[in-house]
Amino acid sequence: MSNRNAAPITEPGGRTFYPSQLREAETQGIEARRRLVAQDAPDLKFADAPVGLALSGGGIRSATINLGLLQGLAQARILRLVDYLSTVSGGGYIGGFLGRLFTRFIDRPRGAAAAVEARLTDAASPEIRWLRMNGNYLAPGGAGDSAYNAAFLLRNFLTVHAVLITCLLAVFCVANVLRFGFFPWLGGFWQHVLPAPVGASIGLPTPDDLPLNHLLREGWGFFWSPWLMLVEAILLLAWLPLSLAYWLAAADRPRSFQPAALKSITVLAVALVIAGLATFDSPRLALVLVAVSLLGSFAYVEAAWRTVRGQCPGGSHHPVARRLVRAQLTKWLGRAFLWGGVAAGFAVLDTAGYSLYGWLARREDFARAFGLLGSGLAGLYPVLRWVTQWLHRTIEGRGDGQGSSWMKVLSHPAVLPVALGLPPLLLLSLSSHALFANGDNWGPALAATAVLLLLSVILGSREALPFVNDSSLQSVYGARIAR
């Protein structure tokens, strides 16, 4: 068609946002649509470039105001000039309604724009009346839809938490498999492989061999989880040497050490080794480990220089390299703090869970006490959830940044997951220790761990990813929009 108003679309600036084939297909589609519209309105003026309309979100309120916008555009005969429609959330609700109006004319497209505009501007049209009747789109059917939504939410809530509980309980059970099974076997392995005198002298380090664990056990006098050794290993292998490595790396010369830090660390490490080996018949392993940790700072500095050397065009001699070395060491220290925090949290949960299990195991009514304690911990979850949300809304609602310091801390996004997750995680730790019964229920506990691991692998596979979307309200929204 040679109508001037339906001229081909131009693309100023030679934009390359889309692949050429897709851009060409879209251009042809827009031009075909414009030709159909121009048949009914020859005097209509189209823009040279495509025209888009975006409808924002905000639930039923945005759907309502966007409907008014579409009705205004339709009344001014401007809606037919729109080539693209972009929507989100509540805007998607009314956008789906508009798209459905047009698809009713897919077999007879000529005159579709005028018909849609007429129905939009007519307050008594069946389509507008339908929207008003179903304005409460979460439960337009009243009690029936409310019951459906309640069943949907309860089922999905229980299912999602069942998956999370399976995976987290598997982690606690694997930790107990290592603790009650693998590590004792590894400790006695050398005694069977090596000659008796040599094998008897080789064993795994105990908590008393490490300085922090030894202080905790001596100072507090009650049970501490052996997984605190993992925290101390991160402290000795990462936290301490990485902290010293920052000051050890020279800031004025490439691939060099700061002289004062170099001498201080060397003297202190030698002194600790001498003190630890002063008595050969009973060496102090903790002092030697601290000395090794101090000397590990040298290795971290060298590793940082090797990493940075490949990032700078001029290699190690580039002026920026020295700053990048310290930045790299700080980045590694941040990761070590993160993993150390996770290990410390797990050790604290394991300590509390095992202590609770020990208290319950001494009671004659173990099953009843376990049930009461478990239900109490589970009942804390919704209470803490409500309290933390109330605190967060209170702080946010003030809008002036004021409020007591403790309320700000409790409502902080970093605190909420800890507060909400502590009761269920403590219950899972207690459950895993009750399952293993301090290693006395080894066979059934090992079989249960294998089942939990298998289920976790299945639920964490790519095939199970659609479960995440199916467990949300997305399907409810989709059903309402389709209706």
TIKOLSE-767175 format. One record per residue (C-alpha): x, y, z; residue number from 0; residue in one letter. Coordinates in steps of 0.1 Angstrom, whole numbers, plus 5000, padded with zeros to 4 digits. Example, Ala and Ser with C-alpha at 12.3 -4.5 7.8 and 13.67 -1.06 7.14 Angstrom:
2
+------+------+------+-----+------+
|   c1 |   c2 |   c3 | pos | code |
+------+------+------+-----+------+
| 5123 | 4955 | 5078 |   0 |    a |
| 5137 | 4989 | 5071 |   1 |    s |
+------+------+------+-----+------+
This chain:
483
+------+------+------+-----+------+
|   c1 |   c2 |   c3 | pos | code |
+------+------+------+-----+------+
| 5000 | 5000 | 5000 |   0 |    m |
| 5014 | 5034 | 4991 |   1 |    s |
| 4996 | 5055 | 5018 |   2 |    n |
| 5020 | 5082 | 5029 |   3 |    r |
| 5009 | 5080 | 5065 |   4 |    n |
| 5018 | 5043 | 5066 |   5 |    a |
| 5054 | 5048 | 5054 |   6 |    a |
| 5081 | 5023 | 5064 |   7 |    p |
| 5096 | 5029 | 5098 |   8 |    i |
| 5131 | 5044 | 5100 |   9 |    t |
| 5157 | 5038 | 5127 |  10 |    e |
| 5178 | 5068 | 5133 |  11 |    p |
| 5214 | 5063 | 5146 |  12 |    g |
| 5217 | 5028 | 5133 |  13 |    g |
| 5208 | 5012 | 5166 |  14 |    r |
| 5218 | 4976 | 5173 |  15 |    t |
| 5197 | 4966 | 5203 |  16 |    f |
| 5183 | 4936 | 5185 |  17 |    y |
| 5196 | 4910 | 5161 |  18 |    p |
| 5189 | 4920 | 5126 |  19 |    s |
| 5164 | 4892 | 5118 |  20 |    q |
| 5143 | 4900 | 5149 |  21 |    l |
| 5144 | 4937 | 5142 |  22 |    r |
| 5133 | 4931 | 5106 |  23 |    e |
| 5104 | 4908 | 5117 |  24 |    a |
| 5092 | 4934 | 5142 |  25 |    e |
| 5094 | 4962 | 5117 |  26 |    t |
| 5074 | 4942 | 5092 |  27 |    q |
| 5048 | 4934 | 5118 |  28 |    g |
| 5045 | 4971 | 5129 |  29 |    i |
| 5042 | 4982 | 5093 |  30 |    e |
| 5015 | 4956 | 5086 |  31 |    a |
| 4996 | 4968 | 5117 |  32 |    r |
| 4998 | 5004 | 5106 |  33 |    r |
| 4985 | 4996 | 5071 |  34 |    r |
| 4955 | 4979 | 5086 |  35 |    l |
| 4948 | 5009 | 5109 |  36 |    v |
| 4953 | 5034 | 5080 |  37 |    a |
| 4926 | 5017 | 5060 |  38 |    q |
| 4900 | 5029 | 5084 |  39 |    d |
| 4917 | 5063 | 5091 |  40 |    a |
| 4935 | 5076 | 5061 |  41 |    p |
| 4941 | 5109 | 5077 |  42 |    d |
| 4960 | 5094 | 5107 |  43 |    l |
| 4996 | 5106 | 5111 |  44 |    k |
| 5021 | 5079 | 5123 |  45 |    f |
| 5055 | 5087 | 5138 |  46 |    a |
| 5086 | 5078 | 5118 |  47 |    d |
| 5099 | 5057 | 5147 |  48 |    a |
| 5080 | 5030 | 5167 |  49 |    p |
| 5058 | 5043 | 5195 |  50 |    v |
| 5057 | 5025 | 5229 |  51 |    g |
| 5034 | 5027 | 5259 |  52 |    l |
| 5045 | 5015 | 5294 |  53 |    a |
| 5020 | 5007 | 5321 |  54 |    l |
| 5035 | 5007 | 5356 |  55 |    s |
| 5028 | 4984 | 5385 |  56 |    g |
| 5010 | 4988 | 5418 |  57 |    g |
| 4983 | 4961 | 5421 |  58 |    g |
| 4947 | 4969 | 5414 |  59 |    i |
| 4953 | 5006 | 5419 |  60 |    r |
| 4977 | 5007 | 5390 |  61 |    s |
| 4954 | 4986 | 5369 |  62 |    a |
| 4926 | 5011 | 5376 |  63 |    t |
| 4945 | 5042 | 5367 |  64 |    i |
| 4960 | 5025 | 5337 |  65 |    n |
| 4925 | 5016 | 5325 |  66 |    l |
| 4916 | 5053 | 5328 |  67 |    g |
| 4947 | 5062 | 5308 |  68 |    l |
| 4938 | 5037 | 5280 |  69 |    l |
| 4903 | 5050 | 5279 |  70 |    q |
| 4916 | 5086 | 5275 |  71 |    g |
| 4939 | 5076 | 5247 |  72 |    l |
| 4911 | 5056 | 5230 |  73 |    a |
| 4887 | 5086 | 5232 |  74 |    q |
| 4914 | 5108 | 5216 |  75 |    a |
| 4920 | 5081 | 5190 |  76 |    r |
| 4957 | 5080 | 5200 |  77 |    i |
| 4957 | 5044 | 5213 |  78 |    l |
| 4958 | 5031 | 5177 |  79 |    r |
| 4992 | 5049 | 5173 |  80 |    l |
| 5009 | 5027 | 5198 |  81 |    v |
| 5031 | 4999 | 5184 |  82 |    d |
| 5046 | 4984 | 5216 |  83 |    y |
| 5030 | 4978 | 5250 |  84 |    l |
| 5052 | 4972 | 5281 |  85 |    s |
| 5036 | 4962 | 5314 |  86 |    t |
| 5045 | 4951 | 5349 |  87 |    v |
| 5024 | 4938 | 5378 |  88 |    s |
| 4990 | 4956 | 5380 |  89 |    g |
| 4998 | 4971 | 5347 |  90 |    g |
| 5001 | 4936 | 5333 |  91 |    g |
| 4966 | 4929 | 5345 |  92 |    y |
| 4951 | 4957 | 5324 |  93 |    i |
| 4976 | 4951 | 5296 |  94 |    g |
| 4964 | 4915 | 5293 |  95 |    g |
| 4928 | 4927 | 5292 |  96 |    f |
| 4937 | 4951 | 5263 |  97 |    l |
| 4956 | 4924 | 5244 |  98 |    g |
| 4926 | 4900 | 5248 |  99 |    r |
| 4903 | 4927 | 5233 | 100 |    l |
| 4925 | 4928 | 5202 | 101 |    f |
| 4929 | 4891 | 5198 | 102 |    t |
| 4891 | 4887 | 5195 | 103 |    r |
| 4895 | 4903 | 5161 | 104 |    f |
| 4925 | 4883 | 5150 | 105 |    i |
| 4905 | 4867 | 5122 | 106 |    d |
| 4890 | 4900 | 5111 | 107 |    r |
| 4917 | 4926 | 5119 | 108 |    p |
| 4903 | 4954 | 5097 | 109 |    r |
| 4884 | 4978 | 5120 | 110 |    g |
| 4898 | 4962 | 5152 | 111 |    a |
| 4913 | 4994 | 5165 | 112 |    a |
| 4881 | 5013 | 5161 | 113 |    a |
| 4861 | 4985 | 5178 | 114 |    a |
| 4885 | 4983 | 5207 | 115 |    v |
| 4884 | 5021 | 5212 | 116 |    e |
| 4846 | 5020 | 5212 | 117 |    a |
| 4844 | 4993 | 5238 | 118 |    r |
| 4870 | 5010 | 5260 | 119 |    l |
| 4852 | 5043 | 5260 | 120 |    t |
| 4818 | 5028 | 5266 | 121 |    d |
| 4813 | 5025 | 5304 | 122 |    a |
| 4784 | 5001 | 5298 | 123 |    a |
| 4803 | 4977 | 5275 | 124 |    s |
| 4804 | 4940 | 5286 | 125 |    p |
| 4842 | 4941 | 5289 | 126 |    e |
| 4842 | 4971 | 5312 | 127 |    i |
| 4814 | 4957 | 5333 | 128 |    r |
| 4834 | 4924 | 5336 | 129 |    w |
| 4865 | 4943 | 5349 | 130 |    l |
| 4844 | 4961 | 5375 | 131 |    r |
| 4828 | 4928 | 5387 | 132 |    m |
| 4863 | 4912 | 5389 | 133 |    n |
| 4881 | 4942 | 5403 | 134 |    g |
| 4891 | 4922 | 5434 | 135 |    n |
| 4911 | 4899 | 5412 | 136 |    y |
| 4927 | 4878 | 5440 | 137 |    l |
| 4892 | 4866 | 5451 | 138 |    a |
| 4867 | 4878 | 5425 | 139 |    p |
| 4845 | 4848 | 5433 | 140 |    g |
| 4841 | 4856 | 5469 | 141 |    g |
| 4843 | 4829 | 5496 | 142 |    a |
| 4851 | 4802 | 5470 | 143 |    g |
| 4882 | 4820 | 5458 | 144 |    d |
| 4892 | 4829 | 5493 | 145 |    s |
| 4892 | 4792 | 5503 | 146 |    a |
| 4911 | 4784 | 5471 | 147 |    y |
| 4938 | 4810 | 5480 | 148 |    n |
| 4940 | 4798 | 5516 | 149 |    a |
| 4945 | 4762 | 5504 | 150 |    a |
| 4970 | 4773 | 5478 | 151 |    f |
| 4991 | 4793 | 5503 | 152 |    l |
| 4990 | 4767 | 5530 | 153 |    l |
| 5000 | 4739 | 5507 | 154 |    r |
| 5028 | 4758 | 5491 | 155 |    n |
| 5041 | 4771 | 5525 | 156 |    f |
| 5043 | 4736 | 5539 | 157 |    l |
| 5059 | 4723 | 5507 | 158 |    t |
| 5086 | 4749 | 5505 | 159 |    v |
| 5095 | 4745 | 5541 | 160 |    h |
| 5096 | 4707 | 5537 | 161 |    a |
| 5121 | 4711 | 5510 | 162 |    v |
| 5142 | 4736 | 5530 | 163 |    l |
| 5140 | 4713 | 5561 | 164 |    i |
| 5151 | 4683 | 5541 | 165 |    t |
| 5182 | 4701 | 5527 | 166 |    c |
| 5192 | 4717 | 5560 | 167 |    l |
| 5186 | 4686 | 5581 | 168 |    l |
| 5209 | 4667 | 5555 | 169 |    a |
| 5237 | 4692 | 5563 | 170 |    v |
| 5234 | 4686 | 5601 | 171 |    f |
| 5233 | 4649 | 5596 | 172 |    c |
| 5263 | 4649 | 5573 | 173 |    v |
| 5282 | 4668 | 5600 | 174 |    a |
| 5273 | 4641 | 5625 | 175 |    n |
| 5284 | 4614 | 5601 | 176 |    v |
| 5318 | 4630 | 5599 | 177 |    l |
| 5319 | 4635 | 5637 | 178 |    r |
| 5307 | 4601 | 5649 | 179 |    f |
| 5319 | 4580 | 5620 | 180 |    g |
| 5346 | 4593 | 5596 | 181 |    f |
| 5368 | 4612 | 5621 | 182 |    f |
| 5370 | 4583 | 5646 | 183 |    p |
| 5378 | 4559 | 5617 | 184 |    w |
| 5405 | 4583 | 5604 | 185 |    l |
| 5420 | 4587 | 5639 | 186 |    g |
| 5424 | 4549 | 5642 | 187 |    g |
| 5435 | 4544 | 5606 | 188 |    f |
| 5472 | 4550 | 5612 | 189 |    w |
| 5472 | 4525 | 5641 | 190 |    q |
| 5463 | 4497 | 5617 | 191 |    h |
| 5485 | 4508 | 5588 | 192 |    v |
| 5517 | 4518 | 5605 | 193 |    l |
| 5538 | 4499 | 5630 | 194 |    p |
| 5525 | 4501 | 5666 | 195 |    a |
| 5550 | 4526 | 5681 | 196 |    p |
| 5546 | 4550 | 5651 | 197 |    v |
| 5509 | 4545 | 5646 | 198 |    g |
| 5501 | 4551 | 5682 | 199 |    a |
| 5518 | 4585 | 5681 | 200 |    s |
| 5499 | 4598 | 5651 | 201 |    i |
| 5464 | 4611 | 5655 | 202 |    g |
| 5440 | 4639 | 5646 | 203 |    l |
| 5444 | 4672 | 5666 | 204 |    p |
| 5420 | 4676 | 5694 | 205 |    t |
| 5403 | 4708 | 5705 | 206 |    p |
| 5428 | 4712 | 5734 | 207 |    d |
| 5456 | 4714 | 5707 | 208 |    d |
| 5442 | 4747 | 5695 | 209 |    l |
| 5446 | 4779 | 5715 | 210 |    p |
| 5410 | 4792 | 5712 | 211 |    l |
| 5393 | 4759 | 5718 | 212 |    n |
| 5415 | 4752 | 5747 | 213 |    h |
| 5407 | 4786 | 5763 | 214 |    l |
| 5369 | 4781 | 5758 | 215 |    l |
| 5369 | 4746 | 5773 | 216 |    r |
| 5391 | 4757 | 5803 | 217 |    e |
| 5373 | 4790 | 5809 | 218 |    g |
| 5337 | 4780 | 5804 | 219 |    w |
| 5338 | 4745 | 5815 | 220 |    g |
| 5309 | 4731 | 5795 | 221 |    f |
| 5305 | 4713 | 5762 | 222 |    f |
| 5316 | 4732 | 5730 | 223 |    w |
| 5311 | 4718 | 5696 | 224 |    s |
| 5341 | 4702 | 5680 | 225 |    p |
| 5332 | 4722 | 5649 | 226 |    w |
| 5347 | 4752 | 5666 | 227 |    l |
| 5380 | 4737 | 5654 | 228 |    m |
| 5369 | 4746 | 5619 | 229 |    l |
| 5364 | 4783 | 5630 | 230 |    v |
| 5399 | 4783 | 5646 | 231 |    e |
| 5413 | 4767 | 5615 | 232 |    a |
| 5399 | 4796 | 5594 | 233 |    i |
| 5412 | 4820 | 5620 | 234 |    l |
| 5448 | 4806 | 5619 | 235 |    l |
| 5449 | 4799 | 5581 | 236 |    l |
| 5431 | 4830 | 5569 | 237 |    a |
| 5420 | 4857 | 5593 | 238 |    w |
| 5453 | 4862 | 5612 | 239 |    l |
| 5478 | 4858 | 5583 | 240 |    p |
| 5456 | 4879 | 5559 | 241 |    l |
| 5453 | 4907 | 5584 | 242 |    s |
| 5491 | 4908 | 5588 | 243 |    l |
| 5497 | 4904 | 5551 | 244 |    a |
| 5481 | 4938 | 5544 | 245 |    y |
| 5507 | 4955 | 5565 | 246 |    w |
| 5535 | 4932 | 5554 | 247 |    l |
| 5531 | 4941 | 5517 | 248 |    a |
| 5553 | 4971 | 5509 | 249 |    a |
| 5535 | 5002 | 5496 | 250 |    a |
| 5565 | 5019 | 5480 | 251 |    d |
| 5583 | 4990 | 5462 | 252 |    r |
| 5570 | 4962 | 5439 | 253 |    p |
| 5572 | 4926 | 5452 | 254 |    r |
| 5587 | 4936 | 5485 | 255 |    s |
| 5579 | 4934 | 5522 | 256 |    f |
| 5576 | 4963 | 5546 | 257 |    q |
| 5608 | 4961 | 5567 | 258 |    p |
| 5594 | 4967 | 5601 | 259 |    a |
| 5565 | 4943 | 5596 | 260 |    a |
| 5589 | 4917 | 5582 | 261 |    l |
| 5612 | 4918 | 5612 | 262 |    k |
| 5584 | 4919 | 5638 | 263 |    s |
| 5565 | 4889 | 5623 | 264 |    i |
| 5598 | 4869 | 5620 | 265 |    t |
| 5609 | 4876 | 5656 | 266 |    v |
| 5575 | 4867 | 5670 | 267 |    l |
| 5572 | 4835 | 5650 | 268 |    a |
| 5607 | 4823 | 5660 | 269 |    v |
| 5599 | 4831 | 5697 | 270 |    a |
| 5566 | 4811 | 5695 | 271 |    l |
| 5584 | 4781 | 5679 | 272 |    v |
| 5611 | 4781 | 5706 | 273 |    i |
| 5585 | 4784 | 5734 | 274 |    a |
| 5564 | 4756 | 5719 | 275 |    g |
| 5593 | 4732 | 5714 | 276 |    l |
| 5611 | 4741 | 5747 | 277 |    a |
| 5601 | 4708 | 5762 | 278 |    t |
| 5603 | 4680 | 5735 | 279 |    f |
| 5586 | 4655 | 5757 | 280 |    d |
| 5554 | 4676 | 5758 | 281 |    s |
| 5555 | 4703 | 5731 | 282 |    p |
| 5529 | 4730 | 5731 | 283 |    r |
| 5514 | 4725 | 5697 | 284 |    l |
| 5491 | 4756 | 5700 | 285 |    a |
| 5521 | 4780 | 5701 | 286 |    l |
| 5537 | 4763 | 5670 | 287 |    v |
| 5504 | 4766 | 5651 | 288 |    l |
| 5502 | 4803 | 5658 | 289 |    v |
| 5538 | 4807 | 5646 | 290 |    a |
| 5529 | 4789 | 5614 | 291 |    v |
| 5499 | 4811 | 5610 | 292 |    s |
| 5521 | 4842 | 5613 | 293 |    l |
| 5545 | 4829 | 5587 | 294 |    l |
| 5516 | 4822 | 5564 | 295 |    g |
| 5512 | 4860 | 5559 | 296 |    s |
| 5544 | 4858 | 5536 | 297 |    f |
| 5527 | 4832 | 5514 | 298 |    a |
| 5495 | 4854 | 5511 | 299 |    y |
| 5516 | 4884 | 5500 | 300 |    v |
| 5533 | 4864 | 5473 | 301 |    e |
| 5500 | 4850 | 5461 | 302 |    a |
| 5485 | 4885 | 5459 | 303 |    a |
| 5514 | 4897 | 5438 | 304 |    w |
| 5510 | 4868 | 5414 | 305 |    r |
| 5473 | 4876 | 5411 | 306 |    t |
| 5478 | 4913 | 5405 | 307 |    v |
| 5506 | 4908 | 5381 | 308 |    r |
| 5482 | 4894 | 5355 | 309 |    g |
| 5458 | 4923 | 5360 | 310 |    q |
| 5481 | 4952 | 5354 | 311 |    c |
| 5494 | 4960 | 5318 | 312 |    p |
| 5528 | 4968 | 5333 | 313 |    g |
| 5529 | 4938 | 5356 | 314 |    g |
| 5543 | 4941 | 5391 | 315 |    s |
| 5561 | 4974 | 5384 | 316 |    h |
| 5529 | 4992 | 5374 | 317 |    h |
| 5522 | 5021 | 5399 | 318 |    p |
| 5487 | 5008 | 5406 | 319 |    v |
| 5499 | 4972 | 5413 | 320 |    a |
| 5509 | 4980 | 5449 | 321 |    r |
| 5475 | 4993 | 5458 | 322 |    r |
| 5458 | 4964 | 5440 | 323 |    l |
| 5478 | 4939 | 5461 | 324 |    v |
| 5465 | 4954 | 5493 | 325 |    r |
| 5430 | 4955 | 5478 | 326 |    a |
| 5433 | 4918 | 5469 | 327 |    q |
| 5444 | 4909 | 5504 | 328 |    l |
| 5414 | 4928 | 5518 | 329 |    t |
| 5390 | 4910 | 5494 | 330 |    k |
| 5404 | 4876 | 5505 | 331 |    w |
| 5400 | 4886 | 5542 | 332 |    l |
| 5364 | 4896 | 5536 | 333 |    g |
| 5356 | 4862 | 5522 | 334 |    r |
| 5374 | 4845 | 5551 | 335 |    a |
| 5353 | 4866 | 5575 | 336 |    f |
| 5321 | 4854 | 5557 | 337 |    l |
| 5331 | 4817 | 5558 | 338 |    w |
| 5343 | 4820 | 5594 | 339 |    g |
| 5310 | 4836 | 5604 | 340 |    g |
| 5291 | 4807 | 5587 | 341 |    v |
| 5313 | 4781 | 5605 | 342 |    a |
| 5309 | 4799 | 5638 | 343 |    a |
| 5271 | 4800 | 5634 | 344 |    g |
| 5270 | 4763 | 5627 | 345 |    f |
| 5293 | 4755 | 5656 | 346 |    a |
| 5270 | 4775 | 5680 | 347 |    v |
| 5239 | 4758 | 5667 | 348 |    l |
| 5257 | 4724 | 5671 | 349 |    d |
| 5267 | 4733 | 5706 | 350 |    t |
| 5231 | 4743 | 5716 | 351 |    a |
| 5215 | 4714 | 5698 | 352 |    g |
| 5238 | 4688 | 5714 | 353 |    y |
| 5234 | 4704 | 5748 | 354 |    s |
| 5196 | 4703 | 5745 | 355 |    l |
| 5198 | 4667 | 5734 | 356 |    y |
| 5220 | 4658 | 5764 | 357 |    g |
| 5194 | 4675 | 5787 | 358 |    w |
| 5165 | 4657 | 5771 | 359 |    l |
| 5183 | 4623 | 5770 | 360 |    a |
| 5186 | 4624 | 5808 | 361 |    r |
| 5148 | 4627 | 5812 | 362 |    r |
| 5126 | 4596 | 5815 | 363 |    e |
| 5099 | 4612 | 5793 | 364 |    d |
| 5123 | 4619 | 5764 | 365 |    f |
| 5097 | 4617 | 5736 | 366 |    a |
| 5072 | 4640 | 5754 | 367 |    r |
| 5099 | 4665 | 5763 | 368 |    a |
| 5113 | 4665 | 5728 | 369 |    f |
| 5078 | 4671 | 5714 | 370 |    g |
| 5071 | 4700 | 5737 | 371 |    l |
| 5105 | 4716 | 5731 | 372 |    l |
| 5103 | 4711 | 5693 | 373 |    g |
| 5068 | 4726 | 5691 | 374 |    s |
| 5079 | 4755 | 5713 | 375 |    g |
| 5109 | 4762 | 5690 | 376 |    l |
| 5087 | 4759 | 5659 | 377 |    a |
| 5061 | 4782 | 5675 | 378 |    g |
| 5087 | 4809 | 5680 | 379 |    l |
| 5091 | 4813 | 5642 | 380 |    y |
| 5058 | 4831 | 5635 | 381 |    p |
| 5062 | 4852 | 5667 | 382 |    v |
| 5097 | 4864 | 5657 | 383 |    l |
| 5085 | 4870 | 5622 | 384 |    r |
| 5058 | 4892 | 5634 | 385 |    w |
| 5080 | 4911 | 5658 | 386 |    v |
| 5108 | 4917 | 5633 | 387 |    t |
| 5084 | 4929 | 5606 | 388 |    q |
| 5067 | 4952 | 5632 | 389 |    w |
| 5101 | 4966 | 5641 | 390 |    l |
| 5110 | 4971 | 5605 | 391 |    h |
| 5077 | 4989 | 5597 | 392 |    r |
| 5080 | 5011 | 5628 | 393 |    t |
| 5115 | 5023 | 5618 | 394 |    i |
| 5106 | 5027 | 5581 | 395 |    e |
| 5073 | 5044 | 5589 | 396 |    g |
| 5089 | 5072 | 5609 | 397 |    r |
| 5109 | 5083 | 5578 | 398 |    g |
| 5131 | 5106 | 5598 | 399 |    d |
| 5158 | 5081 | 5606 | 400 |    g |
| 5151 | 5085 | 5643 | 401 |    q |
| 5144 | 5058 | 5668 | 402 |    g |
| 5163 | 5040 | 5695 | 403 |    s |
| 5195 | 5023 | 5685 | 404 |    s |
| 5184 | 4988 | 5696 | 405 |    w |
| 5153 | 4991 | 5674 | 406 |    m |
| 5175 | 5000 | 5644 | 407 |    k |
| 5197 | 4970 | 5651 | 408 |    v |
| 5168 | 4946 | 5655 | 409 |    l |
| 5151 | 4958 | 5623 | 410 |    s |
| 5183 | 4957 | 5602 | 411 |    h |
| 5180 | 4934 | 5571 | 412 |    p |
| 5211 | 4915 | 5582 | 413 |    a |
| 5195 | 4907 | 5616 | 414 |    v |
| 5161 | 4896 | 5604 | 415 |    l |
| 5172 | 4863 | 5587 | 416 |    p |
| 5192 | 4854 | 5618 | 417 |    v |
| 5163 | 4861 | 5642 | 418 |    a |
| 5138 | 4842 | 5620 | 419 |    l |
| 5161 | 4813 | 5612 | 420 |    g |
| 5175 | 4806 | 5647 | 421 |    l |
| 5145 | 4786 | 5662 | 422 |    p |
| 5140 | 4762 | 5632 | 423 |    p |
| 5178 | 4758 | 5628 | 424 |    l |
| 5182 | 4750 | 5665 | 425 |    l |
| 5153 | 4725 | 5661 | 426 |    l |
| 5171 | 4708 | 5632 | 427 |    l |
| 5203 | 4706 | 5651 | 428 |    s |
| 5185 | 4690 | 5680 | 429 |    l |
| 5167 | 4666 | 5657 | 430 |    s |
| 5200 | 4654 | 5641 | 431 |    s |
| 5216 | 4647 | 5674 | 432 |    h |
| 5185 | 4629 | 5686 | 433 |    a |
| 5187 | 4608 | 5654 | 434 |    l |
| 5223 | 4598 | 5660 | 435 |    f |
| 5220 | 4594 | 5698 | 436 |    a |
| 5256 | 4603 | 5703 | 437 |    n |
| 5267 | 4577 | 5678 | 438 |    g |
| 5247 | 4549 | 5694 | 439 |    d |
| 5221 | 4548 | 5666 | 440 |    n |
| 5246 | 4546 | 5638 | 441 |    w |
| 5229 | 4523 | 5613 | 442 |    g |
| 5195 | 4539 | 5611 | 443 |    p |
| 5210 | 4574 | 5613 | 444 |    a |
| 5234 | 4567 | 5584 | 445 |    l |
| 5205 | 4553 | 5563 | 446 |    a |
| 5184 | 4584 | 5571 | 447 |    a |
| 5213 | 4607 | 5561 | 448 |    t |
| 5216 | 4589 | 5528 | 449 |    a |
| 5179 | 4594 | 5520 | 450 |    v |
| 5181 | 4631 | 5530 | 451 |    l |
| 5211 | 4636 | 5508 | 452 |    l |
| 5194 | 4618 | 5478 | 453 |    l |
| 5163 | 4639 | 5482 | 454 |    l |
| 5184 | 4671 | 5485 | 455 |    s |
| 5202 | 4663 | 5453 | 456 |    v |
| 5169 | 4656 | 5434 | 457 |    i |
| 5152 | 4688 | 5447 | 458 |    l |
| 5183 | 4709 | 5439 | 459 |    g |
| 5186 | 4696 | 5404 | 460 |    s |
| 5178 | 4717 | 5373 | 461 |    r |
| 5146 | 4696 | 5367 | 462 |    e |
| 5132 | 4709 | 5401 | 463 |    a |
| 5138 | 4746 | 5394 | 464 |    l |
| 5102 | 4752 | 5381 | 465 |    p |
| 5091 | 4743 | 5416 | 466 |    f |
| 5103 | 4777 | 5427 | 467 |    v |
| 5078 | 4795 | 5404 | 468 |    n |
| 5050 | 4770 | 5410 | 469 |    d |
| 5053 | 4776 | 5448 | 470 |    s |
| 5047 | 4813 | 5445 | 471 |    s |
| 5015 | 4833 | 5438 | 472 |    l |
| 5025 | 4836 | 5402 | 473 |    q |
| 5001 | 4808 | 5391 | 474 |    s |
| 4972 | 4825 | 5411 | 475 |    v |
| 4979 | 4858 | 5394 | 476 |    y |
| 4981 | 4840 | 5360 | 477 |    g |
| 4948 | 4823 | 5366 | 478 |    a |
| 4931 | 4856 | 5375 | 479 |    r |
| 4946 | 4874 | 5345 | 480 |    i |
| 4934 | 4845 | 5323 | 481 |    a |
| 4899 | 4848 | 5338 | 482 |    r |
+------+------+------+-----+------+
